[in-house]
Amino acid sequence: MMPEAPKYFSESQRASFDKGVTEGMTRGRIDTLLKLLSHRELRVTEDQRRRITTCTELAIVDSWLDRVLEVASVDELLG
């Protein structure tokens, strides 16, 4: 659940607030994903790490998190 911008924010402030919240949520989920991969001892190449850490789509990161405990490799996760 995303926090809502205060009602007194202008439209541009609201958009900026929403963007910041989404970016923060995405970053936190990426950190969690990388931690889970590490705990599962799944090797992450530099290219895979770059692909994961530069993802800006919350829905994509969420889909990776949904599957991270079920995959046998990072290639399978990102595939």
N, CA, C and O atoms as a GROMACS GRO file, in nm:
protein
  316
    1MET      N    1   0.084  -0.118   0.000
    1MET     CA    2   0.000   0.000   0.000
    1MET      C    3   0.089   0.125   0.000
    1MET      O    4   0.181   0.137   0.081
    2MET      N    5   0.061   0.213  -0.090
    2MET     CA    6   0.140   0.335  -0.101
    2MET      C    7   0.081   0.446  -0.015
    2MET      O    8  -0.041   0.463  -0.012
    3PRO      N    9   0.167   0.520   0.053
    3PRO     CA   10   0.116   0.636   0.127
    3PRO      C   11   0.064   0.741   0.029
    3PRO      O   12   0.112   0.751  -0.084
    4GLU      N   13  -0.031   0.819   0.073
    4GLU     CA   14  -0.088   0.924  -0.012
    4GLU      C   15  -0.024   1.058   0.020
    4GLU      O   16   0.011   1.088   0.134
    5ALA      N   17  -0.010   1.138  -0.084
    5ALA     CA   18   0.042   1.273  -0.067
    5ALA      C   19  -0.060   1.355   0.012
    5ALA      O   20  -0.181   1.333   0.000
    6PRO      N   21  -0.013   1.449   0.092
    6PRO     CA   22  -0.107   1.536   0.165
    6PRO      C   23  -0.202   1.608   0.068
    6PRO      O   24  -0.163   1.642  -0.044
    7LYS      N   25  -0.323   1.630   0.111
    7LYS     CA   26  -0.426   1.692   0.027
    7LYS      C   27  -0.390   1.834  -0.016
    7LYS      O   28  -0.436   1.881  -0.120
    8TYR      N   29  -0.308   1.903   0.063
    8TYR     CA   30  -0.273   2.041   0.029
    8TYR      C   31  -0.161   2.049  -0.076
    8TYR      O   32  -0.127   2.159  -0.119
    9PHE      N   33  -0.104   1.937  -0.116
    9PHE     CA   34  -0.001   1.939  -0.220
    9PHE      C   35  -0.063   1.982  -0.354
    9PHE      O   36  -0.178   1.949  -0.384
   10SER      N   37   0.014   2.053  -0.432
   10SER     CA   38  -0.028   2.084  -0.569
   10SER      C   39  -0.016   1.957  -0.653
   10SER      O   40   0.040   1.857  -0.608
   11GLU      N   41  -0.068   1.964  -0.773
   11GLU     CA   42  -0.061   1.847  -0.862
   11GLU      C   43   0.084   1.806  -0.889
   11GLU      O   44   0.115   1.687  -0.889
   12SER      N   45   0.172   1.902  -0.912
   12SER     CA   46   0.313   1.869  -0.939
   12SER      C   47   0.380   1.813  -0.813
   12SER      O   48   0.464   1.724  -0.822
   13GLN      N   49   0.344   1.866  -0.696
   13GLN     CA   50   0.400   1.812  -0.571
   13GLN      C   51   0.351   1.669  -0.549
   13GLN      O   52   0.427   1.583  -0.504
   14ARG      N   53   0.225   1.646  -0.581
   14ARG     CA   54   0.169   1.511  -0.568
   14ARG      C   55   0.242   1.413  -0.660
   14ARG      O   56   0.276   1.302  -0.619
   15ALA      N   57   0.265   1.455  -0.782
   15ALA     CA   58   0.334   1.369  -0.879
   15ALA      C   59   0.476   1.340  -0.831
   15ALA      O   60   0.522   1.226  -0.841
   16SER      N   61   0.543   1.440  -0.781
   16SER     CA   62   0.679   1.422  -0.730
   16SER      C   63   0.679   1.330  -0.608
   16SER      O   64   0.765   1.243  -0.596
   17PHE      N   65   0.584   1.349  -0.519
   17PHE     CA   66   0.571   1.265  -0.400
   17PHE      C   67   0.548   1.120  -0.441
   17PHE      O   68   0.616   1.030  -0.390
   18ASP      N   69   0.455   1.097  -0.531
   18ASP     CA   70   0.424   0.961  -0.577
   18ASP      C   71   0.545   0.896  -0.643
   18ASP      O   72   0.572   0.778  -0.621
   19LYS      N   73   0.617   0.974  -0.722
   19LYS     CA   74   0.737   0.921  -0.788
   19LYS      C   75   0.841   0.880  -0.683
   19LYS      O   76   0.903   0.774  -0.695
   20GLY      N   77   0.861   0.963  -0.584
   20GLY     CA   78   0.957   0.933  -0.478
   20GLY      C   79   0.919   0.810  -0.398
   20GLY      O   80   1.005   0.729  -0.364
   21VAL      N   81   0.792   0.797  -0.368
   21VAL     CA   82   0.744   0.679  -0.294
   21VAL      C   83   0.768   0.553  -0.376
   21VAL      O   84   0.818   0.453  -0.325
   22THR      N   85   0.732   0.558  -0.504
   22THR     CA   86   0.750   0.441  -0.591
   22THR      C   87   0.898   0.405  -0.602
   22THR      O   88   0.933   0.287  -0.596
   23GLU      N   89   0.983   0.505  -0.619
   23GLU     CA   90   1.127   0.478  -0.628
   23GLU      C   91   1.180   0.416  -0.500
   23GLU      O   92   1.261   0.324  -0.504
   24GLY      N   93   1.134   0.466  -0.387
   24GLY     CA   94   1.177   0.412  -0.258
   24GLY      C   95   1.130   0.269  -0.237
   24GLY      O   96   1.205   0.185  -0.188
   25MET      N   97   1.006   0.242  -0.274
   25MET     CA   98   0.953   0.106  -0.262
   25MET      C   99   1.029   0.011  -0.354
   25MET      O  100   1.061  -0.102  -0.316
   26THR      N  101   1.057   0.056  -0.475
   26THR     CA  102   1.130  -0.028  -0.570
   26THR      C  103   1.269  -0.058  -0.516
   26THR      O  104   1.312  -0.174  -0.519
   27ARG      N  105   1.339   0.044  -0.467
   27ARG     CA  106   1.474   0.025  -0.413
   27ARG      C  107   1.474  -0.073  -0.295
   27ARG      O  108   1.561  -0.160  -0.286
   28GLY      N  109   1.378  -0.059  -0.207
   28GLY     CA  110   1.369  -0.150  -0.093
   28GLY      C  111   1.344  -0.293  -0.135
   28GLY      O  112   1.401  -0.386  -0.077
   29ARG      N  113   1.260  -0.311  -0.233
   29ARG     CA  114   1.230  -0.447  -0.281
   29ARG      C  115   1.349  -0.506  -0.355
   29ARG      O  116   1.373  -0.627  -0.347
   30ILE      N  117   1.423  -0.424  -0.427
   30ILE     CA  118   1.545  -0.471  -0.492
   30ILE      C  119   1.645  -0.518  -0.388
   30ILE      O  120   1.708  -0.623  -0.403
   31ASP      N  121   1.662  -0.441  -0.281
   31ASP     CA  122   1.753  -0.480  -0.173
   31ASP      C  123   1.709  -0.613  -0.112
   31ASP      O  124   1.793  -0.699  -0.085
   32THR      N  125   1.580  -0.631  -0.091
   32THR     CA  126   1.527  -0.757  -0.038
   32THR      C  127   1.553  -0.871  -0.133
   32THR      O  128   1.594  -0.980  -0.091
   33LEU      N  129   1.529  -0.849  -0.262
   33LEU     CA  130   1.553  -0.951  -0.363
   33LEU      C  131   1.698  -0.997  -0.362
   33LEU      O  132   1.725  -1.117  -0.362
   34LEU      N  133   1.791  -0.902  -0.360
   34LEU     CA  134   1.933  -0.937  -0.359
   34LEU      C  135   1.970  -1.013  -0.231
   34LEU      O  136   2.052  -1.105  -0.236
   35LYS      N  137   1.912  -0.976  -0.120
   35LYS     CA  138   1.938  -1.046   0.006
   35LYS      C  139   1.886  -1.189  -0.001
   35LYS      O  140   1.954  -1.282   0.044
   36LEU      N  141   1.767  -1.208  -0.056
   36LEU     CA  142   1.711  -1.343  -0.069
   36LEU      C  143   1.796  -1.429  -0.163
   36LEU      O  144   1.819  -1.547  -0.135
   37LEU      N  145   1.842  -1.370  -0.272
   37LEU     CA  146   1.930  -1.444  -0.363
   37LEU      C  147   2.058  -1.486  -0.293
   37LEU      O  148   2.106  -1.598  -0.310
   38SER      N  149   2.113  -1.397  -0.213
   38SER     CA  150   2.234  -1.426  -0.138
   38SER      C  151   2.210  -1.539  -0.037
   38SER      O  152   2.291  -1.631  -0.026
   39HIS      N  153   2.101  -1.531   0.037
   39HIS     CA  154   2.070  -1.635   0.136
   39HIS      C  155   2.045  -1.770   0.071
   39HIS      O  156   2.073  -1.875   0.130
   40ARG      N  157   1.994  -1.767  -0.050
   40ARG     CA  158   1.973  -1.893  -0.124
   40ARG      C  159   2.100  -1.939  -0.192
   40ARG      O  160   2.102  -2.045  -0.255
   41GLU      N  161   2.206  -1.859  -0.180
   41GLU     CA  162   2.336  -1.890  -0.240
   41GLU      C  163   2.328  -1.906  -0.391
   41GLU      O  164   2.395  -1.991  -0.450
   42LEU      N  165   2.244  -1.823  -0.454
   42LEU     CA  166   2.236  -1.819  -0.600
   42LEU      C  167   2.333  -1.713  -0.650
   42LEU      O  168   2.324  -1.596  -0.612
   43ARG      N  169   2.424  -1.754  -0.734
   43ARG     CA  170   2.527  -1.663  -0.786
   43ARG      C  171   2.465  -1.559  -0.878
   43ARG      O  172   2.390  -1.593  -0.970
   44VAL      N  173   2.496  -1.432  -0.853
   44VAL     CA  174   2.447  -1.321  -0.934
   44VAL      C  175   2.565  -1.260  -1.007
   44VAL      O  176   2.658  -1.210  -0.943
   45THR      N  177   2.564  -1.265  -1.140
   45THR     CA  178   2.671  -1.205  -1.219
   45THR      C  179   2.660  -1.053  -1.214
   45THR      O  180   2.557  -0.999  -1.174
   46GLU      N  181   2.765  -0.986  -1.255
   46GLU     CA  182   2.761  -0.839  -1.260
   46GLU      C  183   2.650  -0.790  -1.352
   46GLU      O  184   2.581  -0.693  -1.320
   47ASP      N  185   2.634  -0.855  -1.468
   47ASP     CA  186   2.528  -0.815  -1.561
   47ASP      C  187   2.390  -0.834  -1.499
   47ASP      O  188   2.302  -0.749  -1.515
   48GLN      N  189   2.370  -0.946  -1.430
   48GLN     CA  190   2.242  -0.970  -1.365
   48GLN      C  191   2.218  -0.868  -1.253
   48GLN      O  192   2.107  -0.816  -1.238
   49ARG      N  193   2.322  -0.841  -1.174
   49ARG     CA  194   2.310  -0.742  -1.066
   49ARG      C  195   2.275  -0.605  -1.123
   49ARG      O  196   2.191  -0.534  -1.067
   50ARG      N  197   2.338  -0.568  -1.232
   50ARG     CA  198   2.310  -0.439  -1.297
   50ARG      C  199   2.165  -0.435  -1.346
   50ARG      O  200   2.096  -0.335  -1.329
   51ARG      N  201   2.120  -0.545  -1.406
   51ARG     CA  202   1.982  -0.550  -1.455
   51ARG      C  203   1.883  -0.536  -1.339
   51ARG      O  204   1.782  -0.465  -1.351
   52ILE      N  205   1.911  -0.602  -1.229
   52ILE     CA  206   1.823  -0.596  -1.113
   52ILE      C  207   1.825  -0.457  -1.051
   52ILE      O  208   1.720  -0.399  -1.025
   53THR      N  209   1.944  -0.403  -1.027
   53THR     CA  210   1.955  -0.276  -0.954
   53THR      C  211   1.914  -0.155  -1.036
   53THR      O  212   1.886  -0.049  -0.979
   54THR      N  213   1.909  -0.168  -1.167
   54THR     CA  214   1.867  -0.054  -1.250
   54THR      C  215   1.720  -0.062  -1.290
   54THR      O  216   1.669   0.027  -1.358
   55CYS      N  217   1.651  -0.168  -1.249
   55CYS     CA  218   1.509  -0.180  -1.281
   55CYS      C  219   1.431  -0.071  -1.208
   55CYS      O  220   1.448  -0.051  -1.088
   56THR      N  221   1.346  -0.003  -1.280
   56THR     CA  222   1.265   0.104  -1.221
   56THR      C  223   1.116   0.070  -1.219
   56THR      O  224   1.034   0.150  -1.174
   57GLU      N  225   1.082  -0.048  -1.266
   57GLU     CA  226   0.942  -0.090  -1.273
   57GLU      C  227   0.906  -0.174  -1.151
   57GLU      O  228   0.950  -0.289  -1.139
   58LEU      N  229   0.828  -0.118  -1.061
   58LEU     CA  230   0.789  -0.186  -0.938
   58LEU      C  231   0.721  -0.320  -0.968
   58LEU      O  232   0.744  -0.417  -0.897
   59ALA      N  233   0.639  -0.326  -1.071
   59ALA     CA  234   0.568  -0.449  -1.105
   59ALA      C  235   0.665  -0.560  -1.144
   59ALA      O  236   0.642  -0.677  -1.111
   60ILE      N  237   0.772  -0.526  -1.213
   60ILE     CA  238   0.872  -0.626  -1.252
   60ILE      C  239   0.945  -0.677  -1.128
   60ILE      O  240   0.962  -0.798  -1.111
   61VAL      N  241   0.988  -0.586  -1.042
   61VAL     CA  242   1.057  -0.626  -0.919
   61VAL      C  243   0.964  -0.713  -0.835
   61VAL      O  244   1.009  -0.813  -0.778
   62ASP      N  245   0.837  -0.677  -0.825
   62ASP     CA  246   0.741  -0.758  -0.751
   62ASP      C  247   0.728  -0.898  -0.810
   62ASP      O  248   0.718  -0.996  -0.736
   63SER      N  249   0.730  -0.908  -0.942
   63SER     CA  250   0.719  -1.041  -1.004
   63SER      C  251   0.843  -1.124  -0.972
   63SER      O  252   0.832  -1.245  -0.951
   64TRP      N  253   0.960  -1.061  -0.968
   64TRP     CA  254   1.082  -1.134  -0.929
   64TRP      C  255   1.071  -1.180  -0.784
   64TRP      O  256   1.107  -1.294  -0.753
   65LEU      N  257   1.022  -1.094  -0.696
   65LEU     CA  258   1.007  -1.132  -0.555
   65LEU      C  259   0.907  -1.246  -0.539
   65LEU      O  260   0.926  -1.334  -0.454
   66ASP      N  261   0.803  -1.247  -0.618
   66ASP     CA  262   0.703  -1.354  -0.612
   66ASP      C  263   0.764  -1.490  -0.644
   66ASP      O  264   0.718  -1.592  -0.594
   67ARG      N  265   0.868  -1.491  -0.729
   67ARG     CA  266   0.925  -1.616  -0.776
   67ARG      C  267   1.061  -1.652  -0.716
   67ARG      O  268   1.110  -1.762  -0.737
   68VAL      N  269   1.122  -1.561  -0.641
   68VAL     CA  270   1.261  -1.579  -0.598
   68VAL      C  271   1.282  -1.706  -0.515
   68VAL      O  272   1.392  -1.761  -0.518
   69LEU      N  273   1.184  -1.752  -0.443
   69LEU     CA  274   1.201  -1.872  -0.361
   69LEU      C  275   1.175  -2.001  -0.438
   69LEU      O  276   1.196  -2.110  -0.386
   70GLU      N  277   1.129  -1.988  -0.562
   70GLU     CA  278   1.092  -2.105  -0.641
   70GLU      C  279   1.191  -2.137  -0.753
   70GLU      O  280   1.189  -2.249  -0.806
   71VAL      N  281   1.276  -2.043  -0.790
   71VAL     CA  282   1.364  -2.063  -0.905
   71VAL      C  283   1.492  -2.134  -0.865
   71VAL      O  284   1.532  -2.133  -0.749
   72ALA      N  285   1.556  -2.196  -0.964
   72ALA     CA  286   1.682  -2.268  -0.940
   72ALA      C  287   1.803  -2.183  -0.974
   72ALA      O  288   1.915  -2.217  -0.937
   73SER      N  289   1.781  -2.071  -1.045
   73SER     CA  290   1.893  -1.986  -1.084
   73SER      C  291   1.844  -1.842  -1.106
   73SER      O  292   1.724  -1.816  -1.119
   74VAL      N  293   1.939  -1.751  -1.110
   74VAL     CA  294   1.905  -1.611  -1.138
   74VAL      C  295   1.859  -1.597  -1.284
   74VAL      O  296   1.771  -1.517  -1.314
   75ASP      N  297   1.920  -1.676  -1.374
   75ASP     CA  298   1.876  -1.675  -1.514
   75ASP      C  299   1.727  -1.710  -1.524
   75ASP      O  300   1.652  -1.647  -1.598
   76GLU      N  301   1.687  -1.811  -1.448
   76GLU     CA  302   1.546  -1.850  -1.448
   76GLU      C  303   1.458  -1.739  -1.392
   76GLU      O  304   1.349  -1.714  -1.443
   77LEU      N  305   1.506  -1.673  -1.288
   77LEU     CA  306   1.430  -1.562  -1.229
   77LEU      C  307   1.410  -1.449  -1.327
   77LEU      O  308   1.299  -1.397  -1.340
   78LEU      N  309   1.515  -1.410  -1.397
   78LEU     CA  310   1.509  -1.297  -1.487
   78LEU      C  311   1.454  -1.331  -1.624
   78LEU      O  312   1.419  -1.241  -1.701
   79GLY      N  313   1.445  -1.459  -1.654
   79GLY     CA  314   1.405  -1.506  -1.788
   79GLY      C  315   1.263  -1.483  -1.824
   79GLY      O  316   1.221  -1.519  -1.933
   0.00000   0.00000   0.00000
